Amino acid sequence: MKEKSKRKLNIVDVVVIALILAAAVFFGVRMLKDAKPAEERAKRPGVIRFTVEVDGLRKDLYEGIAARLPAQMAASGKLVDGWILESWCEDVTVERILAKSPVNASREAEILPEEGVEYVNAYFLCEADVDLNDNLNLTGTQELRLGRSYYVKSVDIEVNGTIISMEKRDAPDKANAEAAEEG
């Protein structure tokens, strides 16, 4: 008969068990720390009003866009909780236009403006509903940050500009708004 040997724990086994326990404790503490009470996780509705500047836009294109405002914003083929409220423009002289190369997006191509065409710097005032508890201010899939490139987009229009101003505030309380209308 063969004798069965009783296996004892060696140092490697102890280290492996200690690492597994340490990882379990670490992730358990992390999950408890990230878990917030339901009242803190509740959506806190807010509104962000922001202005987007689009440089060197053809004036005839701007006029076509302005005729379609106000318009509800769109992103990824869906309407989002935001509006392009109004726009205004300033005449500008354009000497050259830098555009992304159609062959290599990391290269810019220089285009000379067309003769007899007027250009403007256009400004679009937008407003979007957001969750103020989120770490990101999003309209659809786009993040709102000062100085960030932003596509002003609806079902009918799309232009790319830079966010130059932003104001964040709590959404008006619907109950207070209804009481003000009745009173």
N, C-alpha and C positions, 0 to 999 in steps of 0.2 A: 504494500500500500504506500501510496504517496502521501506525504504530509502536505497539507495546505499551509502555506506561510501567510501569516497575518501581515498585511502591508501597513507600514507606519507612514505618517505624513512626513515628507522631507521638506526642506526649506523652499524648494520651487513650488510645491503644492500650497504652502502657506502664503507665499507671495501672490500667487494667482488668485487665491480666495480673497486675500486682502484687497487686491485691485478690483475684483468684481464687486465686493461690498462697497468700496470707496466710490466706484462709478454709480452704483445704485443710489447711494446717499446723495451724491452730487446732483444727479438728475432729479431725484425726489425733491430736494430742496429747491432746485431751479423751477420745477413745475409748480410748487406751492407758492414761490415768490411771484411767478408770473400770473397765477390765478388771482383775479380781482373779484371782489364782491359784485353781485349782479347789478347793484345800483351804480357802481363805477363803470361797468362795462356797457351800460345802457347808452344808446346812441344819443349824442348831444348835438342836435342839429345846429348848423351855422351857415353863414353866407360869406362868400369871398367875392368882393368886387375888385376887378383888376383891369388894367389898361395894357393893350398890346400895341406896340409900334411896328409898322411894316414900312421899311425904307425902300424908296425908289420904285413905287408901284405905278404902272401906267395909269394916267388919269381916267381914260375911258373904262378901264377895268375897275378902277375904284368906284366910278359912278354906277356901274352895273351892280357892284356888290352893295353899295349904299342903298340902292333902290329895293333891295331884298331884306332890309333890316326894319324892325327887329326880327330875329330868327332864333329858333331853339338850336342849341349846340348838338353836334353829333360826334361820335367816336366809334371806331371799329364797326361801322355799319348800323349803329343804334343811336337813338336819341338819348341824351343825357339830361340831368337836372341842371341845366344852365342855359343862359340866354346871351346872345350878342345884342346888346341894348341899342347902341347907337355908334356912329362913327363921325369923324371929322378929318380934315386933311390940310396940309400946307404944301404950297407949290415948292418945288425943289429943282435945282439944275443937276442933271445926272451926266457925269463925264465918262463913266465906265460902269459896267455891271459885272460883278463876279458871280459866277454860277458854277455849280458842281458839274464836273465833266460827266457826260452820259456813259463814257467808257469806263472811267475809274473814279469812283465817288470820293476818293481821298484827294483828288486833284481839283483845282478850281480853274475854270476857263474864263478869260476876260472877253466880254462882249461889248461892243460899242453901241450906244443907244441909237435908235432910229431917228433920222432927221424929221423934224416937224412933229414929233410926238412929245406930249407934255407928261411930266412925271410928278408924283406927289409923295410925301411921307404921310401915310394913313395911320390913324389911331382908332382902335376899336375898344369900346367900353363893354366889358362882359361881367356877368354875375352868375355864380354857380353855388348850388347847395352842397355842403360838405358835412362830414361828421367831425366835429371839433375834438373828439377823443382820439381820432386816428393820428398817427405820426406823420402821415403824408396828406397833403391837400391834393385830391385828385378830381379831375373832370374826365369821366370815362377812364381812359388809360393814360392820360397826360397829367404830369405832376405840375403843380403851380408853385413857382419860385421866382423871386425877383431876378432878372437878368437871364432867365432861362428861355430858350427857344420854345415857341408855342404855336401850334396850328390853330388858327381861328377857323372853325369848321362848322358848317351846318349841312343840311341836305343839298343846298344849292351852291355853296361857296366853300373855298378853302384857300387860305393864304398863310404864309409863315412869317412870324415876327418875333419880337422879344418882349417879355413882360417887363414893363417899366414902372408900374405902381401896383400896390396890392393893399387892400383893407379887409380885415377879417372881423366878423362880429357874430354874436348869437343871432339865430333866426328869430324873427318876431314871434311872440307867443300867439298862437291862433285864437285862444280864448280871449286874450286882451284885444286882439284885432276885431273879433266879432262883437265884443262889448262896446268898442269905440264906434263901430258902424251903427249899432242899435241906439246908442246914446247920443 
